[in-house]
Amino acid sequence: MGALLSRRTDERWIVMTRRWTLAAWTFLGSASCSVRTGRTSDRLGGYFAWDPVENAALMPWLAATAFLHS
């Protein structure tokens, strides 16, 4: 949506947003893994528990994964 609103759909826009998306994807992925492992997962109900916060963080990570692979 940002590319369409700014009317910048050239390759330079894709390269610039890919860098920022890769940084955000890395931090979000490492934060999600650190919450799901170790002593923290015991307090939160385990790895496969239905935690709305963890699931809300998973959706942007999946969207960023799809963007980085496209």
N, C-alpha and C positions, 0 to 999 in steps of 0.2 A: 504494500500500500504506500509505503514511503517513496518508493521509486516512481510509482504512478503519480503521486501527488506532486513530487518535485520535477516530474517529466525528465528524469535521468535514468534511462534504461540501457545505457551503454555498458561496456565491459568494465569500465573504471568503477562504476557504482557497485557492481557485483564483487569485484576484488576488495573494495573498501569494506563492504558489509560482511564479507566472508571472514575477514580478519577479526572483526569485533564479535561475530557469531562464534568463531572458533574459541576465542577467549572466554566468552560467556558459557559456552558449552562445556569447556574444560572445568571451570570453577563450579558450575552447577552439577556436573557429573561427579567431581571429587567430593563435593558436599553431600550429595545423595549417598555415595558409597560410605562416607565416614559416619553418617547417621545410621545406616543399615548394618554396620558391623560393630564389633566390640561390645563394650558394656552398655552402650546407649541402646542397642536393639533389645536388650533384656528389659529395660525400663519402658520401652515403647511397645512392647508386646511381640517382639520377634520380627523376623525378616518379612514374613508373609502376612502380617497384620494389616487390616484395612485402616490406614491412617490418612485422613483427608489432606493433611499438609504434605505428606510424602507423595500422594497421588497428584496433588495440584502442582507439585514441582516436577513430576514426571512428564506431564503434557508439554510444557515448553521445551524440555530436553528432547523429547521425541520429535517435535517440530524442527528444532535446530539440527537434529541428526538427519532428518529428511532433507533439509536445506543444504547441509554440507555434502550429502551424497548426490545431490542433483547436479 
